[in-house]
Amino acid sequence: MASKLFVGNLPHSVTDASLSEFVVNAGFQVASALVIRDKLTGTPRGFGFVELGEGEDLQRAIAGLNGQACEGQALTVNEAKPQRTGFGRSHGGGGRDSYGRSGRGGRF
């Protein structure tokens, strides 16, 4: 199973290809690299993800890449966490607010 890295503090000039090349030049096989961009403007958000090739040691890659300079900026590299869904906790429906009113627009 491939391992995925979170790479933070990326310069805004870094592309998917240059991020992949940076990791390969550090001595690791790369399955994919993605620089995250703002959905509306398309500008890089300063972080990305790298999926390591089969057999690569995640902890060795983190140790080898964390703190390395990329275009003058020290990178922050950690294990990628699973993507969160939604924008917050779901409160469900049908409950009552702090005044005892139902959430359905009716009277008590």
C-alpha distances in whole Angstrom, upper triangle without the diagonal:
4,7,10,13,17,19,23,26,26,29,30,30,27,25,22,22,24,21,19,22,22,18,19,22,21,19,15,13,13,11,14,16,18,22,23,26,29,29,33,34,31,31,28,28,27,23,20,16,14,10,9,9,6,8,10,11,11,14,16,15,17,20,20,20,22,26,25,28,27,31,32,30,28,25,23,19,17,14,14,15,15,18,21,23,27,29,30,31,32,36,36,40,43,43,46,46,48,52,51,51,48,46,47,50,53,55,54
4,7,10,14,16,20,23,22,25,26,27,23,21,18,19,20,17,15,18,18,15,15,19,18,16,12,10,10,8,10,13,15,18,20,23,26,27,30,31,28,28,25,24,23,20,16,13,10,7,6,6,5,7,8,9,9,13,14,12,14,17,17,17,19,22,22,25,24,27,29,27,25,21,20,16,15,12,12,14,14,16,20,22,26,28,29,30,32,35,36,40,43,43,46,46,48,51,51,50,48,45,47,50,52,55,54
4,7,10,13,16,20,20,23,24,25,21,20,17,18,19,16,14,17,17,13,15,18,16,15,12,11,10,9,11,12,14,17,18,22,24,25,29,29,26,26,23,22,21,17,14,10,8,6,5,8,8,9,8,8,6,10,11,10,11,14,15,14,15,19,19,22,21,25,26,24,22,18,16,13,11,8,8,11,12,14,18,21,24,26,27,28,30,34,35,39,42,42,44,44,46,49,49,49,47,44,46,48,51,53,53
4,7,10,13,17,16,20,21,22,18,17,15,16,17,14,13,16,15,12,14,17,16,16,12,12,10,9,9,9,11,13,14,18,21,22,26,26,23,23,19,18,17,13,10,7,6,4,6,9,11,12,10,10,8,11,13,10,10,14,14,13,14,17,18,20,19,22,24,21,19,15,14,10,9,6,6,8,10,12,15,18,22,23,24,26,28,32,33,37,40,40,42,42,43,47,47,46,45,42,44,46,49,51,51
4,6,10,13,13,17,18,19,16,16,14,16,15,12,12,15,13,11,13,16,14,15,12,12,10,11,10,9,10,12,13,17,20,21,25,25,22,21,17,16,14,11,8,5,5,6,8,11,13,14,11,11,8,10,11,8,8,11,12,10,10,14,14,16,16,19,20,17,15,12,10,7,6,5,5,9,11,13,16,19,22,23,24,26,29,32,34,37,41,40,43,42,43,47,47,47,45,42,44,46,50,52,51
4,6,10,11,14,16,17,15,15,13,16,15,12,13,16,14,12,15,17,16,17,15,15,13,14,12,10,10,10,11,14,17,19,22,22,19,18,15,13,11,7,6,5,7,9,11,15,17,18,15,15,11,12,14,11,9,13,14,11,10,13,14,15,15,18,19,15,14,10,8,6,5,6,5,8,11,11,14,17,20,20,22,24,27,30,32,36,39,39,40,39,41,44,45,44,43,40,42,44,47,49,49
4,7,7,11,13,14,11,13,12,14,13,9,11,14,11,10,14,15,14,16,14,15,13,15,13,10,10,9,10,13,16,19,22,21,18,16,13,11,9,6,5,6,7,11,12,16,19,20,16,16,13,14,14,11,9,12,12,9,8,10,11,12,11,14,15,12,10,7,6,5,7,9,8,12,14,15,17,20,22,22,24,27,30,33,35,38,42,41,43,42,43,46,47,46,45,42,44,46,49,52,51
4,5,9,11,13,11,13,13,16,14,11,14,16,14,13,17,18,16,19,18,19,17,18,16,13,12,10,10,13,15,18,21,19,17,15,11,9,6,4,7,9,11,14,16,20,23,23,20,19,16,16,17,14,12,14,15,11,9,10,11,11,11,13,13,10,9,6,5,6,8,11,11,13,16,16,17,21,22,21,23,26,29,32,35,38,41,40,42,40,41,44,45,45,44,41,43,45,48,50,50
4,6,9,12,11,13,14,17,14,12,15,17,14,15,18,18,17,20,20,21,19,21,19,15,14,11,12,13,15,19,21,19,17,14,11,9,5,6,9,12,14,17,19,23,26,26,23,22,19,19,20,17,14,16,16,12,11,10,11,10,9,11,10,7,7,5,6,9,12,15,14,17,19,19,20,23,25,23,25,28,31,34,37,40,43,42,43,42,42,45,47,46,46,43,45,46,50,52,52
4,6,8,7,10,11,13,11,9,12,14,11,13,16,16,16,19,18,19,17,19,16,13,11,9,10,12,14,17,19,17,15,12,9,8,5,5,8,11,12,16,18,21,24,25,22,22,19,20,20,17,15,17,16,12,12,11,11,10,7,9,10,7,8,6,8,10,13,16,15,18,20,19,21,24,25,25,27,30,33,36,38,41,45,44,45,44,44,48,49,48,47,44,46,48,51,53,53
4,5,6,9,12,14,11,10,14,15,12,15,18,17,17,21,20,22,20,21,19,15,14,10,12,12,14,18,19,17,15,11,8,9,6,8,11,14,15,19,21,24,27,28,25,25,23,23,23,20,19,20,19,15,15,14,13,10,7,7,8,7,10,9,12,14,17,20,19,21,24,23,24,27,28,27,29,33,35,38,41,43,47,46,47,46,46,49,51,50,49,46,48,49,53,55,55
4,6,8,11,13,11,11,15,16,15,17,20,20,20,23,23,23,21,22,19,15,13,9,10,10,12,15,16,13,11,8,6,7,6,9,11,14,16,20,22,25,28,30,27,28,25,26,26,22,21,23,22,18,18,17,16,14,11,10,12,11,13,13,15,16,19,21,20,22,24,22,24,26,27,26,28,32,34,37,40,42,46,45,46,44,46,48,50,49,48,44,46,47,51,53,54
4,6,10,11,9,10,14,14,13,16,18,18,19,22,22,22,20,21,18,15,13,10,12,12,14,17,18,15,12,10,8,11,9,11,12,16,17,20,22,24,28,30,27,28,26,27,26,23,22,24,22,18,19,18,16,14,10,9,12,12,14,14,17,18,21,23,22,24,26,25,27,29,29,29,32,35,37,41,43,45,49,48,50,48,49,52,53,52,51,48,49,50,54,57,57
4,7,8,6,6,10,10,10,12,15,15,16,19,18,18,16,18,15,11,10,8,10,11,14,17,19,16,13,11,8,10,9,10,10,12,13,16,18,21,24,26,23,24,22,23,23,19,19,21,19,16,16,16,14,12,9,9,12,11,13,12,14,15,18,20,19,22,23,22,25,27,28,28,31,34,36,40,41,44,48,48,49,48,49,52,53,52,51,47,49,50,54,56,57
4,5,5,6,9,10,10,12,14,15,17,19,18,17,14,15,12,9,8,6,9,10,14,16,18,15,12,11,9,11,11,11,10,12,12,15,17,19,23,25,22,24,22,24,24,20,20,22,20,17,18,19,17,16,12,12,15,15,17,15,17,17,19,20,19,22,23,21,24,26,27,27,30,34,36,39,41,43,47,47,49,48,49,52,53,52,50,47,48,50,53,56,56
4,6,5,6,9,10,11,12,14,16,17,16,15,11,12,8,5,5,5,9,11,14,16,18,17,13,13,10,13,12,11,8,9,9,12,14,16,19,22,20,21,20,22,22,18,18,21,19,16,18,19,17,17,13,15,18,17,18,15,17,16,18,18,17,19,20,19,22,24,26,27,29,32,34,38,39,42,46,46,48,47,49,52,52,51,49,46,47,49,52,55,55
4,5,5,6,9,10,10,12,14,16,14,13,11,12,9,7,8,9,13,14,18,19,22,20,16,16,14,16,15,14,12,12,11,13,14,15,19,21,19,22,20,23,22,18,19,22,19,17,19,20,18,17,14,14,18,18,19,17,19,18,20,20,19,22,23,23,26,28,30,30,33,36,38,42,43,46,49,50,52,51,52,55,56,55,53,50,51,53,56,59,59
4,5,5,6,9,10,10,12,14,14,14,12,14,12,9,10,10,13,15,18,21,23,21,17,16,13,15,14,13,12,12,11,14,15,17,20,22,20,21,20,22,21,17,18,20,17,15,17,17,15,13,10,11,14,14,16,14,16,16,19,20,19,23,24,24,27,29,31,31,34,37,39,42,44,47,51,51,53,51,53,56,57,56,54,51,52,54,57,60,60
4,5,5,6,9,10,11,13,12,12,10,12,10,6,8,8,11,14,17,20,22,20,17,16,12,14,12,10,8,9,8,11,12,14,18,20,17,18,17,19,18,14,15,17,15,12,14,15,12,12,9,11,14,13,14,11,13,12,15,16,16,19,21,20,24,26,28,28,31,34,36,40,41,44,48,48,50,49,50,53,54,53,51,48,50,52,55,58,58
4,5,5,6,9,10,11,10,9,6,9,7,5,8,10,13,16,20,22,24,23,19,18,15,17,15,13,10,10,7,9,10,11,15,17,14,16,15,18,17,13,15,17,15,12,15,17,14,15,12,14,17,16,16,14,15,14,16,16,16,19,21,21,24,27,29,30,32,35,37,41,42,45,49,49,51,50,52,55,55,55,53,50,51,53,56,59,59
4,5,5,6,9,10,10,10,9,11,11,9,12,13,16,19,22,24,27,25,21,20,17,19,17,16,14,13,11,13,12,13,17,18,16,18,17,19,18,14,16,18,15,13,16,17,14,14,11,13,16,16,16,15,17,16,18,19,19,23,24,25,28,30,33,33,36,39,41,44,46,49,53,53,55,54,55,58,59,58,56,53,55,57,60,63,63
4,6,5,6,9,9,11,10,13,12,10,12,13,16,19,22,25,27,25,22,20,17,18,15,14,13,13,11,13,13,14,18,19,16,17,16,17,16,12,13,15,12,9,12,13,10,10,8,10,13,13,13,11,14,13,16,17,18,22,24,24,27,30,32,33,35,38,40,43,45,48,52,52,54,52,54,57,58,57,56,52,54,56,60,62,62
4,5,5,7,6,8,7,11,10,9,12,13,16,19,23,25,28,27,23,22,18,19,16,14,12,11,8,10,9,11,14,15,12,13,12,14,12,9,11,12,9,8,11,13,10,12,10,13,16,15,14,11,13,11,14,14,15,19,21,22,26,28,31,32,34,36,39,42,44,47,51,50,52,51,53,56,57,56,54,51,53,55,59,61,61
4,5,5,5,6,6,10,11,11,14,16,19,22,26,28,30,29,25,24,21,22,20,17,15,14,11,12,10,10,14,14,12,14,14,16,14,11,13,15,12,11,14,16,13,14,13,16,18,18,17,15,17,15,17,17,18,22,24,25,28,31,34,35,37,39,41,45,46,50,53,53,55,54,56,59,60,59,57,54,56,58,61,64,63
4,5,7,9,10,14,14,14,17,17,21,24,27,29,32,30,27,25,22,23,20,19,17,16,14,15,13,14,17,17,14,16,16,17,15,12,14,15,11,11,14,15,12,13,12,14,16,17,16,15,17,16,18,19,21,24,27,28,31,34,36,37,39,41,44,47,49,52,56,56,58,57,58,61,62,61,60,57,59,61,64,66,66
4,6,9,11,14,15,14,17,18,21,24,28,30,33,31,28,26,22,23,20,18,17,16,13,14,12,13,16,16,13,13,13,14,11,9,11,11,7,7,11,12,9,11,11,14,16,16,14,13,15,13,16,17,19,22,25,26,30,33,35,36,38,40,43,46,48,51,55,54,56,55,56,60,60,60,58,55,58,60,63,65,65
4,7,10,13,15,15,18,20,23,26,30,32,35,33,30,28,25,26,23,20,19,17,14,14,11,11,14,13,10,11,13,14,11,9,12,12,9,10,14,15,13,15,15,18,20,19,18,16,17,15,17,18,19,23,25,27,30,33,36,37,39,41,43,47,49,52,56,55,57,56,58,61,62,61,60,57,59,61,64,66,66
4,6,10,12,12,16,18,21,24,28,29,33,32,28,27,24,24,21,19,16,14,11,10,7,8,10,10,7,9,10,12,9,7,11,12,9,10,13,16,14,16,16,19,21,20,18,16,17,14,15,15,16,20,22,24,27,30,33,34,36,38,40,44,45,49,52,52,54,54,55,58,59,58,57,54,55,58,61,63,63
4,7,9,11,15,17,20,24,27,29,32,31,27,27,24,24,22,19,16,14,10,9,6,5,8,9,7,10,11,14,12,10,13,15,13,13,16,19,17,19,18,21,23,22,21,18,19,16,17,16,17,20,21,23,27,29,32,34,36,38,40,43,45,48,51,51,54,53,55,58,59,58,56,53,55,57,60,63,62
4,6,7,11,14,17,20,24,25,28,27,24,23,20,21,19,17,13,11,7,6,5,5,9,11,9,12,12,15,14,11,13,16,14,13,16,19,17,19,17,20,22,21,20,17,18,15,16,15,15,18,19,20,24,26,29,31,33,35,37,41,42,45,49,49,51,51,52,56,56,55,53,50,51,54,57,59,59
4,7,11,14,17,20,23,24,27,27,23,24,21,22,20,17,14,11,8,5,5,5,8,11,10,13,13,17,16,14,16,19,17,16,19,22,20,22,20,23,25,24,23,20,20,17,17,15,15,18,18,19,23,24,28,29,32,34,35,39,40,43,47,47,50,49,51,54,54,53,51,48,49,52,55,58,57
4,7,10,13,16,19,20,23,23,20,20,17,18,17,14,11,8,6,5,7,8,11,14,13,16,14,18,18,15,16,19,18,16,18,21,19,20,18,21,23,22,21,18,18,16,16,15,13,16,16,17,21,22,25,27,29,31,33,37,38,41,45,45,47,47,49,52,52,51,49,46,47,49,52,55,55
4,7,10,13,16,18,21,20,17,17,14,15,14,11,7,6,4,6,9,11,14,17,15,17,15,18,18,14,15,18,17,14,16,18,17,18,15,17,20,18,18,15,15,13,14,14,12,16,16,16,20,22,24,25,28,30,32,36,37,40,44,44,46,46,47,50,51,50,48,45,46,48,51,54,54
4,6,9,13,14,17,17,13,13,10,11,11,9,5,5,6,9,12,14,17,20,18,19,17,20,20,17,17,20,19,16,17,19,18,18,16,17,20,18,18,15,15,14,15,15,12,15,15,14,18,19,21,22,25,28,30,33,35,38,41,41,44,43,45,47,48,47,45,42,43,45,48,51,51
4,6,10,12,15,14,11,10,7,8,8,6,4,7,9,12,15,17,21,23,21,22,19,21,22,18,17,21,20,16,17,18,17,17,14,15,17,15,16,13,14,13,15,16,13,16,17,15,18,20,21,22,24,27,30,33,35,37,41,41,43,42,43,46,47,46,44,41,43,44,48,50,51
4,7,9,12,12,9,9,6,6,7,6,5,8,11,14,17,20,23,25,23,24,21,23,24,20,19,22,22,19,18,20,20,19,16,18,20,17,18,15,15,15,16,16,13,15,15,13,15,17,18,18,21,24,26,30,31,34,38,38,39,38,40,43,44,42,41,37,39,41,44,47,47
4,6,9,8,5,5,4,5,8,9,9,12,15,17,21,23,26,29,27,27,24,26,27,24,23,26,25,22,21,22,22,21,18,18,21,18,20,17,18,18,19,20,17,18,18,16,17,18,19,18,22,25,27,30,32,34,38,38,39,38,40,42,43,42,41,37,38,40,43,46,47
4,6,6,5,5,6,6,10,11,12,15,18,21,24,27,30,32,30,30,27,29,30,27,26,29,28,25,24,25,25,24,21,21,23,20,22,20,20,20,21,22,19,20,19,16,17,17,17,16,20,23,25,28,30,32,35,36,37,35,37,40,41,39,38,34,36,37,40,43,44
4,6,6,8,10,10,13,14,14,16,19,22,25,28,30,33,31,32,29,31,32,29,28,31,31,27,27,28,28,27,24,24,26,24,25,23,23,23,24,24,20,21,20,16,17,17,16,16,19,23,24,27,28,30,34,34,36,35,37,39,40,38,36,33,34,35,39,41,42
4,6,8,11,12,15,16,17,20,23,25,29,31,34,37,35,36,32,34,36,32,31,34,34,30,30,30,30,29,26,26,27,25,27,25,25,26,27,27,24,24,23,20,20,19,18,18,21,25,26,29,30,31,35,35,37,35,37,39,40,38,37,33,34,35,38,41,42
4,5,9,10,14,16,17,20,22,25,28,31,34,37,34,35,32,34,35,32,30,33,33,29,28,29,28,27,24,23,25,23,25,24,24,25,27,27,24,25,25,22,22,22,21,20,24,28,29,32,33,35,38,39,40,38,40,42,43,41,40,36,38,38,42,45,46
4,6,9,12,13,14,17,19,22,25,27,31,33,31,32,29,31,32,28,28,31,30,26,26,26,26,24,21,21,23,21,23,21,22,23,24,25,22,23,23,20,21,22,21,21,25,28,29,33,34,36,39,40,41,40,42,44,45,43,42,38,39,40,44,47,48
4,6,9,11,13,16,19,22,25,27,31,33,30,31,28,30,31,27,26,29,28,24,24,24,23,21,18,17,19,18,20,19,20,21,23,24,21,23,23,21,22,23,23,22,25,29,30,33,35,37,41,41,42,40,42,44,46,44,43,39,41,42,45,48,49
4,6,8,9,13,15,18,21,24,27,30,27,28,25,26,27,23,22,25,24,20,20,20,19,18,15,15,17,15,17,15,16,17,19,20,18,20,21,18,20,21,22,21,24,28,30,33,35,37,41,41,42,40,42,44,46,44,43,40,41,43,46,49,49
4,6,8,12,15,18,21,24,28,29,27,27,24,25,26,22,21,23,23,19,18,19,19,18,15,16,17,14,16,14,14,15,17,18,16,17,18,16,17,19,19,18,21,25,27,30,32,35,38,38,39,37,39,41,43,42,41,37,39,40,44,46,47
4,7,11,14,17,20,23,26,28,25,25,21,22,23,20,18,20,20,16,15,15,15,14,12,13,14,11,12,10,11,12,14,17,15,17,19,17,19,21,22,21,23,26,29,32,35,37,41,40,41,40,41,44,45,44,43,40,42,43,47,49,49
4,7,10,14,16,20,23,24,21,21,18,19,20,17,15,18,18,14,13,14,14,14,12,14,15,12,12,9,9,10,11,13,11,13,15,14,16,19,20,20,22,25,28,31,33,36,40,39,41,39,40,43,44,44,42,39,41,43,46,49,49
4,7,10,13,16,19,21,18,19,16,18,19,15,14,17,17,13,14,15,15,15,13,15,17,14,14,11,11,10,11,12,10,12,14,13,16,18,20,20,22,25,28,31,33,36,40,39,41,40,42,45,45,45,43,40,42,44,47,49,49
4,7,10,13,16,18,15,16,13,15,16,13,12,16,16,13,13,16,16,17,15,18,19,17,16,12,11,9,10,9,7,10,12,12,15,17,20,21,23,25,28,31,33,36,40,40,42,41,42,46,46,45,44,40,42,44,48,50,50
4,6,9,13,14,12,13,11,14,14,11,11,15,14,11,13,16,15,16,15,18,20,18,16,13,13,10,10,10,9,12,14,14,18,20,23,24,26,29,31,34,36,39,43,43,45,44,46,49,49,49,47,44,45,48,51,53,53
4,7,9,11,10,11,10,13,14,11,12,16,15,14,15,18,18,20,18,21,23,21,20,16,16,12,12,10,9,12,13,14,18,20,24,25,27,29,31,35,36,39,43,43,45,45,46,50,50,49,47,44,46,48,51,54,53
4,7,8,6,8,8,11,11,9,11,14,13,12,15,18,17,19,18,22,23,22,20,17,16,13,13,11,11,15,16,17,21,24,27,29,30,32,34,38,39,42,46,46,48,48,49,53,53,52,50,47,49,52,55,57,56
4,6,6,9,10,14,13,11,14,16,15,15,18,21,20,22,21,24,26,25,23,20,20,16,16,14,15,18,18,20,24,26,30,32,33,35,37,40,41,45,48,48,51,51,52,56,56,55,53,50,51,54,57,59,59
4,6,9,10,14,14,13,16,18,17,18,20,24,23,25,24,28,30,28,26,23,22,19,18,16,16,19,19,21,25,27,31,33,34,35,37,41,41,45,48,48,51,51,53,56,56,56,53,50,52,55,58,60,59
4,6,9,12,11,11,14,16,16,17,19,23,22,25,25,28,30,28,26,23,22,19,18,16,17,19,20,23,27,29,33,35,36,37,39,42,43,47,50,50,53,53,54,58,57,57,55,52,54,57,59,62,61
4,6,9,8,8,11,13,12,13,16,19,18,21,21,25,26,25,22,19,19,15,15,13,15,18,19,22,25,28,32,33,34,36,38,41,43,46,49,49,52,51,53,56,56,56,54,51,53,56,59,61,60
4,6,5,6,9,10,11,12,14,18,18,21,21,25,26,24,21,19,17,14,13,11,14,17,19,21,25,28,31,33,33,35,37,40,42,45,49,48,51,50,51,55,55,55,53,51,53,55,58,60,59
4,5,5,6,9,10,11,12,16,16,19,20,23,24,22,19,16,14,11,9,7,10,13,15,18,21,25,28,29,30,31,34,37,39,42,45,45,47,47,48,51,52,52,50,47,49,52,55,57,56
4,5,5,6,8,10,10,14,15,19,20,23,24,21,18,15,14,10,9,8,12,14,17,20,23,26,29,30,31,32,35,38,40,43,47,46,48,47,48,52,52,52,51,48,51,53,56,58,56
4,5,5,6,9,10,13,14,17,18,22,22,21,18,15,14,11,11,11,14,17,20,23,26,29,32,33,34,35,38,41,43,47,50,49,51,51,51,55,55,56,54,52,54,56,59,61,60
4,5,5,6,8,12,11,15,15,19,20,18,15,13,12,9,9,10,12,16,18,21,24,27,30,31,32,34,37,40,42,45,49,48,50,49,50,54,54,54,53,50,52,55,57,59,59
4,5,5,6,9,10,14,15,19,19,16,13,10,9,6,6,7,11,14,17,19,22,26,28,29,30,31,34,37,40,43,46,46,47,46,47,51,51,52,50,48,50,52,55,57,56
4,6,6,9,10,13,15,19,19,17,13,11,10,8,9,11,14,17,21,23,25,29,32,32,33,34,37,40,43,46,49,48,50,49,50,53,54,54,53,51,53,55,58,60,59
4,6,8,8,11,13,17,17,15,12,11,11,9,11,13,16,19,22,24,27,31,33,34,35,37,40,43,45,48,52,51,53,51,52,56,56,57,55,53,55,57,60,62,61
4,6,5,9,10,14,14,12,9,7,8,6,9,12,14,17,20,22,25,28,31,31,32,34,37,40,43,46,50,49,50,49,50,53,54,54,53,50,53,55,58,60,59
4,6,9,11,14,14,11,8,6,5,5,8,11,13,16,20,21,24,27,29,29,30,32,35,38,41,44,48,47,48,47,47,51,52,52,51,48,51,53,56,57,57
4,6,9,12,11,9,5,5,6,8,11,14,16,19,23,24,26,29,31,31,32,34,37,40,43,46,50,48,50,48,48,52,53,53,52,50,52,54,57,59,58
4,6,10,9,8,5,6,8,9,13,16,18,21,24,25,28,31,33,32,34,36,40,43,45,48,52,51,52,51,51,54,56,56,55,52,54,56,59,61,61
4,6,5,5,4,6,10,11,15,18,20,23,26,26,29,32,34,33,35,37,40,43,46,49,53,52,53,51,52,55,56,56,55,52,55,56,60,61,61
4,5,5,6,7,10,12,16,18,19,22,25,25,28,30,32,32,34,37,39,43,45,48,52,51,52,50,51,54,56,55,54,51,53,55,58,60,60
4,6,9,10,14,15,19,22,22,25,28,28,30,33,34,33,35,39,41,44,47,50,53,52,54,52,53,56,57,57,56,53,55,56,59,62,62
4,7,9,13,15,19,22,23,26,29,29,31,34,35,34,36,39,42,45,47,50,54,53,54,52,52,55,57,56,56,53,55,56,60,62,62
4,6,9,12,16,19,20,23,26,25,27,30,31,30,32,35,38,41,44,47,50,49,50,48,48,52,53,53,52,49,52,53,56,58,58
4,7,10,13,17,18,21,24,24,26,29,31,30,31,34,37,40,43,46,49,48,49,47,48,51,53,52,52,49,51,53,56,58,58
4,6,10,13,14,17,20,21,23,26,28,27,29,31,34,37,40,43,47,46,47,45,46,49,50,50,49,46,49,51,54,56,55
4,7,10,11,14,17,18,20,24,25,25,26,28,32,34,37,40,44,43,44,42,43,46,48,47,47,44,46,48,51,53,52
4,7,9,12,15,17,19,22,25,25,26,28,31,34,36,40,43,42,44,43,43,47,48,48,47,44,46,48,51,53,53
4,6,9,12,14,17,20,23,23,24,26,29,32,34,37,41,40,42,40,41,45,46,46,44,42,44,46,49,51,50
4,6,10,12,15,18,21,22,23,24,27,30,32,36,39,38,40,40,41,44,45,45,43,41,43,45,48,50,49
4,7,9,12,15,18,19,20,22,24,28,29,33,36,36,38,37,39,42,42,42,40,38,40,42,45,47,46
4,6,9,12,15,16,17,18,21,24,26,30,33,32,35,34,35,39,39,39,37,34,37,39,42,44,43
4,6,9,13,15,15,17,19,22,24,27,31,30,33,32,34,37,37,37,35,32,34,37,40,42,41
4,6,10,12,13,15,17,20,22,25,29,29,31,31,32,36,36,35,33,30,32,34,37,40,39
4,7,8,9,11,13,17,18,22,25,25,27,27,29,32,32,31,29,26,28,31,34,36,35
4,7,8,10,11,15,16,19,22,23,25,25,27,30,30,29,27,24,25,28,31,33,33
4,6,8,9,12,13,16,20,20,22,22,24,27,27,26,24,21,22,25,28,30,30
4,7,9,12,14,17,20,20,21,20,22,25,26,25,23,20,22,24,27,29,29
4,6,9,12,15,18,17,19,18,20,23,23,22,21,18,21,23,26,28,27
4,6,9,12,15,14,16,16,18,21,21,20,19,16,19,21,24,26,25
4,6,9,12,12,14,15,17,20,19,18,16,14,16,19,21,23,22
4,7,9,8,11,11,14,16,16,15,13,11,13,16,18,20,19
4,7,7,11,12,15,17,16,15,12,10,12,15,17,19,18
4,6,9,11,14,16,14,12,9,7,8,12,13,15,15
4,7,10,13,14,11,10,6,6,7,10,11,13,11
4,7,10,11,9,8,6,6,9,11,12,13,11
4,7,8,5,5,4,6,9,10,11,11,9
4,5,5,6,7,7,11,11,12,12,11
4,6,7,10,11,14,14,15,14,12
4,6,9,11,14,13,13,11,10
4,7,9,12,12,11,10,7
4,7,8,8,8,7,5
4,5,7,7,7,6
4,6,8,10,10
4,6,9,10
4,7,9
4,7
4
